[in-house]
Amino acid sequence: MLIGEVARRSGVSARMLRHYESLGLVRPSGRTGSGYREYSRADIRRIFHIESLRSLGLSLREIGRALDEPGFAPAALVDDLIRRTRERIAAETELLTRLRRIDAAGPAGWEDVLQAVALLQALGSKSADARQRAALSSVQDASVPVEALVDAVLSETDTNVAGALRWALARSGDDAAALLARGLDSPVAEVRARAVRALAELSGVEATARLRHALDGPDAVVRGYAALALGSRGAGEAVPTLVDMIVAGRNDTDAADALSVLASDPATADRIAAGLVGRLCDGTTDAAARGRLTQALAGIPGTRASSALAELSRDEERAVALTATYLLRLREEP
């Protein structure tokens, strides 16, 4: 079969067939009387083998080895192809994400596109200073989509940069809360914590609803950040988690402050006092936790808290009794 017919049937151009021949991949088995290349069935079969291996991403050099080296083992090469393919997909996915973000910013001209690219690159910089500057400048630059800021805050490990990103997100608009909520479902504990901390700095109904949802999560750290934020917003459902934080000694001072804010409502104050007393009377609560619970009663107004302190002033644990006595005196002072 002549080269033109082979090209037509195989879909490989005559020029490429000549290139294969120059590399020694396919050598026509014969020549016609006029000197034209003539391909045998075995030659054509080899061409199809070459094209099959090319479709897997092998280079022509790798294809030559695969077809001609008797002891060639494909396993290592296939593993390498898998690695390279994954890297290529990751790079293409990153490019697609960047293009989508630039498109979402609605650039009016190439100057806007270049500015958006510069800021997106800065947010992904290895330099913490560069990331922080990008976060702060994004507030004045509408070319940075909220989604880019959310991704940045969920992955940021530097404390100062994370604070700047949360500050920028709080001023970015109404879409941040829904985007951050995705981070609450992350399998990575650090990402969940970053998401709830960023949500805690957002105002609005959407952010509050997401924080309420976080109270039901399995992660104590996430529940704690959500409870502190909700307590400052007057959400009474945060009370049980705040009491748990005092018992555990995790951000207990902040938790007690949040309870005192919630206790401005008399009905809630009685409920808080009941919750604190309930844990004080629990036989599994250790001495240190009982001391923290007693101190937390200081910020709770009302007769129920006062009665609890009066009872605790006679507690068997001396530290608890002394703390309760001191707090009762403070309440009696005008």
Secondary structure, DSSP 8 states (H G I E B T S, - for coil): -BHHHHHHHH---HHHHHHHHHHTS---SEE-TTS-EE--HHHHHHHHHHHHHHHTT--HHHHHHHHH-TT--HHHHHHHHHHHHHHHHHHHHHHHHHHHHHHHT--SSHHHHHHHHHHHHHHT-S-HHHHHHHHHHTTT-TTS-HHHHHHHHHH---HHHHHHHHHHHTTS-TTHHHHHHGGGG-SSHHHHHHHHHHHHT--SHHHHHHHHHHTTSS-HHHHHHHHHHHHHTT-GGGHHHHHHHHHHTSSHHHHHHHHHHHTTSHHHHHHHHHHHHHHHS-TT--HHHHHHHHHHGGG--SHHHHHHHHHHTT-SSHHHHHHHHHHHHHHH--
